[in-house]
Amino acid sequence: MSSDELPGQDAEREHIPVLLTEVVEMLEPKPGGVYVDGTFGGGGYTTAVLNAAECVVWAIDRDPQAMERGAILAAKYPARLHLVAGRFGDMGDLLGAQGVSGVDGIALDIGVSSMQIDDRARGFSFLRDGPLDMRMEASGRSAADIVNSMSEAELADIIFNYGEERHARRVARAIVAARRERPISRTLRLADVIRAAVRRAHDGIDPATRTFQALRIYVNDELGELERGLAAAERLLKPGGRLAVVSFHSLEDRIVKTFFRNRSHAAEKPSRHAPATLATQSPVRATFKPLARRPITPRAEELAANPRSRSARLRGGERTAATALTSIPGGRA
């Protein structure tokens, strides 16, 4: 779910799964099928898939709070819903440990959930005061650790690369100046530091938006996790299995788009003028068949009911019988 913030929203609102109908239609749950909700969160996709067919769902989440909430839902679907604590990028190993080697569908909702945003204690929000944390798991370096320890140049790189903030250097300089006075440990203090350094844009977006996004992505290695998750899904899906991915900003969507583009086109045949050893090699076959020519976006009714869905993009593909490639989308093994 997107981390975009909208003023005046209720801090106690429930998580609303985005493009829910479209995701379930893309997965086409079948009786006896095995499905993975790689980003369980509030269980919206999981519940919809379980209700669509007499199937089994393996729900994965790195957030301990999500696992606690999931226990209540699992009791309603005995023997059909299985909860697994961990990262979806590790889904192959996580499910392999449970004896599951192939599945019929995988859903991924990339980003942070509304429940995480609205819980001020988690430190994701620049509208609510709380500890500057942003960790999806209860371990590792927090956002406060990052802003108080990294150099100005390192902070500028993070803010520019992960937040696409054109004033990244100015923001980094302001953060370093502010932390000289005292460490930055609260969300609203960081937001105020950013707002003092960057004017509000004509589009009305809060100046803190992009920096908070950048820190969250960096703290949780979200883009690396997405790449690993896509590669893991390719290996785990059976022929005919389906992958549905909902993303919320350009960095995520670019990775997903590139993955499906690369995986849905067979490698070009070598030139007839190439050396014989190359000319006789078999081309790599496509591992996915696209399920939509363009990304699916929320309909007007959903946008009206859930403004946070406005930037959502759904892309999907159906697994072919071709052998999975051995590298992740960015080309790393």
N, C-alpha and C positions, 0 to 999 in steps of 0.2 A: 504494500500500500504506500502511496506517496507520502513524503514528508512535508508536502506543501502545507502552509498554515493559513487558516482563514480566521480573521478576528471574530470574536463573539461566539465561538463554537463552545458547546457544552463539554466540559472536561470529562464528564461521565458517559459520553455517548458510546454506544457499542460499535464494534468494528463492522463495517458494511462491505462485504465482498464485492469487488468491482467486476463488471462484465460477467457476472455469475452465470446467467443463462447462456451466454455465448461460449464460455469456457466448457460448460457441461455438454453443450451441443457439439463442440469440437472434439471432446473426448469420446463421445458416444458410448457411455458405460453399458456393458453387457452382463447378463447373468453369468456368474461364475468367473468373471474377470477379476484381475488384480490391478489395483491402481495406486499411485503414489501422490500424496499431497505434500510436496517438498517444502512448503512454507505454511504449515498448519495454522498458525496465528489464532484466530477466533473460531476456526473450524467451519467456516462458511462453505468453502468448496468441498470439503470432506463430507459434510452433511448432505449437500446437494447430490453428490455422486452416489452416496449410500442410498439415498431415496430414489434415485433414478433407476437402479437395478439391484438385484440381489447379488452384490459383489463384495469384494474385500478391499479395504483401503489401508495402506501403510502411511501414517502421518508423521512427518519429520519436522522438528523445529529445534533451533538452538537456544531459544528463550525458555528458561526454567518455568516462568509464569505460564507460558502457553501450554507446557506439559501438564501443569497442575490443573488448568482449566479443561484440558483434554480428557482427563480422567473421568470427569462427570459425563462427557459425551460418550466415552468408550463404554460406560456402563449401560447406555441405551442401545448399543450395537454389539452385544457380546459375540465374540469369535469373528466379527466382521471388521472392527476397527482396532488397529494395532498402533500404539504410539511408540515413537523412537526418538530419543533425545540425541541431537547432533546437527550437523550442517548438511544441507542438501547436496553440497558439492561432494560429500562423502557417501552419497546414497548407495552406490554400488557395494561398498564395504559394509555399510550399516545393514543393508538388506541381505547381503551374502551371509553375514553372521547369523541371520535368522532363517537361512535356508532358502531364500528367495533369489533366483538367478535371472528371472525374466518377468516383465510386467506388461500390461496392456495399455497403460496410459499414465501420463505424468503431468501434473499441474504445478506451475511455479508462479507465484505472485511476488515480484521482486521489490524490495524496499522495506520500509517500516510500516507497521500497522497503526490504525487510528488509536488503538488502545495504548500502544507504546508512546505515541505522540502526546496523548492526553493525560498520561500519568506523569505529573511533574517530577516525581522522584526518579524517573528514568533519564531525565536531562536532555530529551530530544527537542523540546519546544523553546523557541525564542519569544513566545508570548506568555509563558508561565514560569515563574521563578522556581528553580530547583537546582540540585547539584549538577555540575557540568560533567555528565557521565557519557551517555550515548551508546553504551555497550549493550548489544543484544544478548550477550552472555554475561554471566557474573564473574568474568575473569578477563585478564589482559589489560592493556593500557586504556585509560579513559580519555575522553576529549580534554579534560583538565590537564592530564599528564602531557598531552600533545602541545596544547597552547602555552604551557608554562615551561617546557623544556626544549622545544625545537628552535633552531635558529630562525632569524627573520627570512632568510632565503628559502629554507625548507618549508616554512609556513606558507610563503607566497606560492611555492610550487604546488602544494597540496590544494590551496584555495583556488588556484587557477585551473589545475588539471581536473580536479574532482567537482568543483563548483562552477566552473566556466565563468568565474568572476573576473571581469576585465580590470577591476581596481584591486587586484590581489596584492600587489606590492604595497599599496596604501593601507589596506586592511592589516597586512602582516606587520607593517611598521607601527600602526596604532596599537596592536596587541602587545608587541614587545615593549612599547613605551608604558602601557598600562600595567603590565606585570612587574615592571621595575618598582612601582609604588607598592604593590602587594599582589600575591598570586591571584589569578582569575579562577575562581572556583564555582561560580554561580552562572546560570544561563542568562539571566537578565543583565548581569554586568557585562558579559561578553557581547550581548546584543547591543547594549548602549554604547560600548566602545566602537563597534562596527558602524552604528548609526551616526556617531559623531565624525567618523572618517569618510563615510559615503552618503551622498544625498539620496533621498528616495527617488526612484526612477519615475518617468512619466506613466509607465504602465501600472503604477501603484504597488508593485512588488516590494515588500519590506527589504531594506538593504541587508539585513542579516540572513536572508533566505539562502543565498548561494554559499555563504561561508559555513552555515550550520549543515547544509547538505554535504559540503566537501568534507567536513570533519567526521560526520556520521559514516560516510562511505569509506573514508580512510581507516577509521577506528575498527570497523567491522570487515574490512577487505571485501566490500560488497561486489566490486567488479571482478575481482579474482574468483570470488565464490560463484558468481554467475557463469564465468567461463568454465570452471570446473564442473558445475552442475549440468551445463549443456552437454559437455563431453561425457559425463557419467550417464546422463539420460540416453544418449546415443547408444552406449554399450548395454544398457539395461533393458531397453525396449525390445519387445519381440517384433518380428515382421508384422506389419499391420498395426502395431501399437502407435499411439498418438501422443504428441507433446504439445502442450498449450502453455504459452509464456506471456504473462501480463507484466509490462514494464511501465515506468512513469516519467522518465526523462530521457533526453537524447543520448546520454552516455550508455545507459542500459539498452535502449532500443537499438542503438548502433551495433552493439555486440550481438544481440539476438538476430537482427536483420542480416548481419554478416555471416553468422553461423548457418542460418537456413539457406542463404544464397550459396555459400560454399558447399554445403552438404546436399543441395538439391540439383547440382549440375555435375554430370560426369566429367572427368578430366578430359581435356582436349586430346585428341589422338596426335601422336608425334608426326612431324613432317615426314613425307616419303623420302626426303633428302637426308634425314637423320641417320646416324650410324645404325647398322642392322640390329645391334643389341637393344637399342632404344625402340626402333621401329617395330620390333616383335613383342614388346611389352604390352600387356593388357591395360587398357585405361581404367582408372579408378571409377567404380560405379557410384552413382548417387546413393546416399544413405537415407535421405528424406525426400518425400514428395510434398510440396507445399499444399496447405489446406486453404489458403486464401491468398489472392494475388496482392492484396494490400492489407495493411494492418487494420484490424477491426477496432472501432472506437465506440465509446458509450453513446447511446441514443439520447434524445432530448429528455425523455422521461427520467432516465437515470441521472443525467446531469442536474436536473431540477431537484431530485431527491437527495443526491450526494455530490455536492460541488467538488469534493476532493477527487472525484473520478475524472475530472476534466482533461487531465494529461495522459490518461491511460491508453495503452496500445496493446492489442492482443495479436500475437503471431503464433502460427502453429504448423506442424508438419506430421506426416505419417511415415513411419519407419519402413524402409524397404528391406529386402533380404540381403543387401550388400553388407560386407564386413565393416564394422565400425572403424573409423580412422583412429590413429594412435595419438594424435595431438589435440590440444584444446584450441578454440577458435583463434587465439592470438598467435598460434604457431608453436607454442611451447609444449614440449613432450610431457 
